[in-house]
Amino acid sequence: MPYLHDLSPPAPHDSGESKLLADVQEYGWHVLGVSPDPGETGPPFAYSIGLYYTLGHPEIVVTGLAPEVSQRLINVVGERSRSETPVLPGRRYADIAEGYDVAFRTVPRALYEDYLGYALWFYRQLAGDFPVFQLIWPDKAGRFPEEIGFEPTLQAWQFLLGGVA
């Protein structure tokens, strides 16, 4: 039984929405990758839909990494939340990204519409009241965006949705 047993998923309107709902049903969540539209600039990002519904775990968003890398990281967090204590903001985790620590920040509700459209669609009955964490990744030297010496060229790729922790 899902964590949010009172939430009924929305009816799909196309094959993409059907796939999203099928993934949540079968795996517990779906990962949606978003790339800039042609002619637009900005980094790709990806986010989960269904972690909160299925496991009571905050949804996860990752900015600035290739979609397949983001999906892998989100899937590790999802699998970890099935069997271990969920991740928490303000802590570093060495068991999610091979060779690197990652951290998490709470994403403010005011940014959901800009970055989490399908999650808002999925959780429409909750009026947007579902938690979201951003997975923060370090540069090759292991420094995080708020740390002195973080690789400046990565600042535009990993924009912090919740600001500095």
C-alpha positions as CSV (number, residue, x, y, z in Angstrom):
1,M,0.0,0.0,0.0
2,P,1.4,3.5,-0.9
3,Y,2.4,5.9,1.9
4,L,-0.3,8.3,0.6
5,H,-3.1,5.8,0.3
6,D,-5.7,8.5,0.1
7,L,-4.2,10.1,-3.0
8,S,-5.6,8.9,-6.2
9,P,-3.2,9.3,-9.2
10,P,-4.6,11.5,-12.0
11,A,-5.9,10.1,-15.2
12,P,-3.3,10.1,-18.0
13,H,-3.9,12.2,-21.2
14,D,-1.1,10.8,-23.3
15,S,1.5,8.0,-23.5
16,G,4.1,10.0,-21.4
17,E,1.7,10.4,-18.5
18,S,0.7,6.7,-18.8
19,K,4.4,5.7,-18.6
20,L,4.9,8.0,-15.6
21,L,1.9,6.4,-13.8
22,A,3.0,2.8,-14.8
23,D,6.5,3.5,-13.4
24,V,5.1,4.8,-10.1
25,Q,2.9,1.7,-9.9
26,E,5.7,-0.8,-10.8
27,Y,8.8,0.8,-9.3
28,G,7.5,3.3,-6.8
29,W,8.6,6.4,-8.7
30,H,9.4,7.8,-12.2
31,V,12.3,10.0,-13.1
32,L,11.6,12.9,-15.6
33,G,14.6,14.4,-17.4
34,V,14.3,18.0,-18.7
35,S,16.6,19.5,-21.2
36,P,16.6,23.1,-22.4
37,D,14.5,23.7,-25.5
38,P,16.4,24.4,-28.8
39,G,17.7,27.9,-28.7
40,E,17.5,28.2,-24.9
41,T,20.4,28.0,-22.6
42,G,20.6,26.4,-19.2
43,P,21.5,23.1,-17.7
44,P,19.5,20.0,-17.8
45,F,17.7,18.7,-14.7
46,A,15.8,15.7,-13.6
47,Y,13.4,15.0,-10.8
48,S,11.5,12.1,-9.2
49,I,7.7,11.7,-9.1
50,G,6.2,9.2,-6.8
51,L,8.8,8.8,-4.0
52,Y,6.6,10.7,-1.6
53,Y,3.4,8.9,-2.7
54,T,5.0,5.4,-2.5
55,L,7.5,5.7,0.4
56,G,6.8,9.0,2.2
57,H,10.3,10.2,1.0
58,P,10.7,13.7,-0.4
59,E,11.0,13.9,-4.1
60,I,14.5,14.5,-5.5
61,V,15.7,17.0,-8.1
62,V,19.2,17.1,-9.6
63,T,20.4,20.0,-11.7
64,G,23.3,20.2,-14.2
65,L,24.1,16.5,-14.8
66,A,23.4,14.4,-17.8
67,P,19.9,12.9,-17.6
68,E,21.2,9.3,-17.3
69,V,23.5,10.3,-14.4
70,S,20.7,12.2,-12.6
71,Q,18.3,9.2,-13.1
72,R,20.9,6.8,-11.6
73,L,21.4,9.0,-8.6
74,I,17.7,9.5,-8.0
75,N,17.2,5.7,-8.3
76,V,19.9,5.1,-5.7
77,V,18.2,7.5,-3.3
78,G,14.9,5.7,-4.0
79,E,16.3,2.3,-3.4
80,R,18.1,3.5,-0.3
81,S,14.9,4.9,1.1
82,R,13.2,1.5,0.8
83,S,15.7,-0.2,3.2
84,E,17.4,2.6,5.2
85,T,16.8,5.8,6.9
86,P,15.8,8.5,4.3
87,V,18.3,11.2,3.4
88,L,18.2,14.5,5.3
89,P,19.2,18.0,4.3
90,G,22.4,19.4,5.7
91,R,24.2,16.0,5.8
92,R,26.7,14.5,3.4
93,Y,26.3,11.0,2.0
94,A,29.2,8.9,0.7
95,D,27.0,5.9,-0.4
96,I,25.0,7.5,-3.3
97,A,27.5,8.7,-5.9
98,E,30.5,6.5,-6.5
99,G,33.6,8.3,-5.4
100,Y,31.9,11.5,-4.2
101,D,29.9,12.7,-1.3
102,V,26.5,14.3,-2.1
103,A,24.3,16.5,0.1
104,F,20.6,17.6,0.1
105,R,18.8,20.9,0.4
106,T,15.1,21.6,0.8
107,V,13.6,23.1,-2.3
108,P,11.2,26.1,-1.5
109,R,7.6,25.6,-2.5
110,A,7.8,28.8,-4.5
111,L,10.0,27.1,-7.1
112,Y,7.8,24.0,-7.7
113,E,6.0,25.5,-10.6
114,D,9.2,26.4,-12.4
115,Y,10.9,23.0,-12.0
116,L,8.4,20.3,-11.0
117,G,5.4,20.5,-13.4
118,Y,4.6,16.9,-13.6
119,A,5.0,16.4,-9.8
120,L,2.5,19.1,-9.3
121,W,0.2,17.3,-11.8
122,F,0.7,14.0,-9.9
123,Y,0.1,15.5,-6.5
124,R,-2.6,17.9,-7.5
125,Q,-4.9,16.8,-4.6
126,L,-2.2,17.9,-2.2
127,A,-2.2,21.5,-3.4
128,G,1.6,21.3,-3.9
129,D,2.2,20.3,-0.3
130,F,4.8,17.6,-0.9
131,P,8.5,17.8,0.1
132,V,11.3,18.1,-2.4
133,F,15.1,17.9,-1.8
134,Q,17.7,18.9,-4.3
135,L,20.7,16.5,-4.5
136,I,23.8,18.6,-4.5
137,W,27.0,17.3,-6.1
138,P,30.6,18.4,-5.6
139,D,33.2,19.4,-8.1
140,K,36.1,17.0,-8.9
141,A,38.0,18.2,-5.9
142,G,35.0,17.3,-3.6
143,R,34.0,20.9,-2.9
144,F,30.3,21.9,-2.8
145,P,28.9,25.0,-4.5
146,E,28.9,27.0,-1.2
147,E,32.5,26.2,-0.4
148,I,35.5,28.3,-1.3
149,G,37.2,27.1,-4.4
150,F,34.2,25.3,-5.9
151,E,34.9,25.1,-9.7
152,P,33.4,28.4,-11.0
153,T,32.5,26.9,-14.4
154,L,30.1,24.6,-12.6
155,Q,28.1,27.3,-10.9
156,A,25.9,27.8,-13.9
157,W,25.3,24.1,-14.2
158,Q,24.4,23.4,-10.6
159,F,22.1,26.2,-9.6
160,L,20.9,25.8,-6.0
161,L,17.1,25.9,-5.9
162,G,17.1,26.3,-2.1
163,G,20.0,28.7,-1.9
164,V,23.0,28.0,0.2
165,A,22.5,25.7,3.2
